[in-house]
Amino acid sequence: MSGELKKRLLSAIVLAIVVLAATWAGGLPFRAVAAVIGVLVYYEWSTITRLKDVDFQGNAFGWLIVVLVALNVLGGDDQMSMPLLGGGVITAMLFVVLRKRSWWLPSGILYAGLSTIAIAAIRGENQIGLMAMLFLFAVVWSTDILAYFIGRKLKGPKLAPRISPGKTWSGAIGGTVSAVIAGSALSGVVFSDFSLWTAFMALILSVASQIGDLFESFIKRRFGVKDSSHLIPGHGGVMDRVDGLVFACFAAFLLTLAHAAWTSHVDASVAAYLFGL
């Protein structure tokens, strides 16, 4: 085994232990993981898009909003997270319009801030939140792993050759099918019943995960970088590892908000929505 592969394997084991332990514990430990992810995502985003070079003041404002959102998720009022993020994004958009700043500023604030909020909201503070987070992990990880192996085995037409030349339609479909199987299996173990709704949610979240992967590939290709950073030995950056998970969490969180607005159930949780409860 090469030194680089050993480094990659060790990093993966350490990350898995930390994330799964925090997920199991819930509460402050998991909120801390969500907050750190959001802050590091903004660091990598601002580095890739060169915000600190082209818009120092705007980037400083972006840091302020992302850190405030992270601190609010850690110990503030959950109901203030989205208004705080929304206000920051709108203000950044005004900077862009009035002072001709970079549009990468408001999009980076939204991407990083919503990462923290959505991930924390799905886990919540109860047992159903734990199951929901494990469901997201099962869907995203099975999508990533099976898409890679099935794509390499079957090959075929490229999914998005201009963005990510290695991805194929066979891999994308195989990853989605495996995600539906994995998500349904986990739901069946937890609730002792097969749910068409949960299978459908697994499909939607798998597609969202792959869109997130393509989105990050587009950003990196746009700015000519290979990895989002070198924060994780052997793996690149945080965005490289959580791009699919973040978009899957976005989808689950935003669908829950839309459902709550449509049904007037303002106290609806993401976990309950995922499992059709």
N, C-alpha and C positions, 0 to 999 in steps of 0.2 A: 504494500500500500504506500503510495507516494506521500510526501510530507504535506502537500497541498490538500490531498484528499483526507488525510488525518485531521488537518486543521478544520476543514469543512464539516467533517463528521462530529468533531468535538463541539464546534460552535452550535451545530444543529441540536445536539443532545442537551447542551446547557440551556439554549433558548426554549426548547420543548419543556424542560423541567420547570423553568421559571414561569413560563406562561400557563402551563397546566396547573401548577401549584397555586398561582394567583387566581386562576379561574375557579378552582375548587374552593379556595378560601372566600372569594367574593369580597364585598365591602371595600375597605380602603386599599388593600393590596391590589385588587383588580382595577380599581379606579386609578391607582398610581400607574399601573401598566398602560391603561388607556391614555392617561395624560402624557406619559413619556413618549408613547407612539406619536401622538399629535405634534408634540414639540419637535421631535426628531424628523418627522415628515416635513415640517415647515423648514427646518434647517436644510434638509436635502433639496427641497423644492427651490428655496431661495438661492442655493448654491448652483444647482443645475441651470436655472433660468437667469442667473447672474444679477439678481435683483439688488444685491448689496453693492454692485458696481454701477448699475445704471440708475438706481433710485434708492439712495441711502436712506433718506427720510421716510419714504414710503415703506421700505423694508423694516425700519425701526418701528413704524406703526403696526406693521404686520406682526412683528414679534410681540408687541404689547397685547394685541387682541388674542393671539394664539395662547400666550401665557396666561392671560386673564381667564380665558375659557377653560384651560387646563386646571387652574387653581379653583375655579368655580365647580368643576366636576369633582375635584378632590374633596372639597369641604363646604361648598356653597349651596345655593338654592337651585335644584335641578331645573325648575321652571324658568330660571333666568339664563340658562345656557344658550338656548336658541335665540332669544332676543339680543343677547350680548354678541353672539356671532353674527346675526343678521345686521345689527347696527354697524359692526365693524366692516362687514363686506360692502354695505351700502356706502359708508363713508369712503372706503377705498375706491369704490367705483366713481364717486364724485371727484376724488383726486385725479383719476384717470381722465375724466371728461373735462374738468376745469383746468388742470395743470399738465395735461398730456403725459400722464405717467403710463407705466406698463400695465397691460391687462393681466399679466402674470401675477400681479400683486393681489387683487381681489380673489382671483381663482385659487391662488395658493392659500390664502386665509381660509376660504371656504373648504378646500380639500383637507387641510390639516385640522381645522377646528371641528368640522363635521366628523372626522375620523375619531377624535376623542369622544364626542358626544354620542355617536351612534354605537360605538363599541361598549361604552359604559352603560348605555340604556338597555342594550340587549341582555347583558349579564344581570343587571338589577341587584336585588338584595335577597332573593328567595331561591328555592330549589328549582322552580320552573325556569328561572333565568339561567341557572347552571345548565339545565338540559338544553335550553335554546342555544347557549354558546357552544356546547359540545356538538349540537346539530350543525351550527355554522362551520365549525372546524371539520366535521365529517364531510360536509358538502364541498368545501373549498379544497381540502387536502386530497380527497378522492378525485376531484376535477383535475387538479394539477398533476397528480401522479399518473392517473390513467390516460389523460390527454397526451402526456409525454410519451408513454410506452406504446399506446395504440397508434399514435401519430407516426412514431418511428417504424412500427411494424407494418402498417398498412399504407403509409404515405398518401399519395393522391393529390388532388387540387389544393393549392395554398389557400389559407383562410384570409390573410391580409398581407400579401407579399411585400407591399411598400412599407408596411409598419413592422412586421415581424416575420421574416421570410421562413422561419423554421416551423411555424404553426400551420397545420392542415385541417381541412374540414373533417377528416376521419378522426383526428385527435380531439377536435372540439365536440363532435357528436359522442364519441366514446367517453370523454370526460363527463359530459352531461348525463349520459345514461348511468354511469357508475355513481355519480352524485345522487341521482334519484334513488338508486338501490341502497346506497349507504345511508342517506337521510331517512328513507322509509324503514330500513332495518333498525336504526337507532330509535325512531319513533315507535316502532312495533315493540321493541324491548321495554321501553319506558311505559307505554300505555297499553301494552298487550292487545293492540289492535292496529290494523292497517288503515291509514287515512289517505284518501285521494287528495285532500287539501294539502296535507304535509308533503306528499309526493310532488304536487304542483309547485309548492313553495321551493322545494329542493331544486326543481328544474329552473325556476326563475332566478334563484340565487346562484346557481351554477353558471347560467348565462351572464349574470351580472359580474361574477368573479372573473370570467374570461374577458369581458369588456374592460374590467379594471386592469387586467394584465396587458391588454392591447393599448389602453390609454397610457400606461406608464412607458411602454415601449415607444409610443408616439412621442412623448415628451423627451425621452432620451435621444431618440433619432433626430428630433427637431434641433437639439442643441449639441449633437455629436458626442455624447458620452456613453460609455459602456455600462457603468454601474452608477446607481444614484449616489453612492459614497463608498467609503471603505470602513464603515463603522463595525461591520460584522465580519470577522476573519473568515475568508474563504467563500463568503456569500455576497459580498457587496454591501449594499445599504439596507436601511429599514424599509424604504419604499419597494425595493426589489423583493422583499419577503412578505410584505403585507398588502401589496397592491390588489390582489384578488379578494382577500379577506375584507379589506376596507370597502370595496365596491359592493360586496355582498351585504355588509352591514348597512351601507347607505341604502340599498334597495329595501332591506327589511325595515329599517327605521322610517324611511319616507313613505313606504306603503302603509305602515301602521298609522302614521300621522294623517295620511289621506283617508284611511278607513275611519279614524276617529272623528275627523272633520265631517265626513259623509254621514256617519251614524250618530253624531253628537255624543259619543262615548269618550269624553275627554280624559278619562283615567285608564284607557286601554293600554296594555303593556305590549311591547314588541314580542315577548316570549309567548303570551297568550295568542297573539295574532298568528304567529308562525305555526302553532299547533292547533289552530282553529277552536280555541276554548272560549 
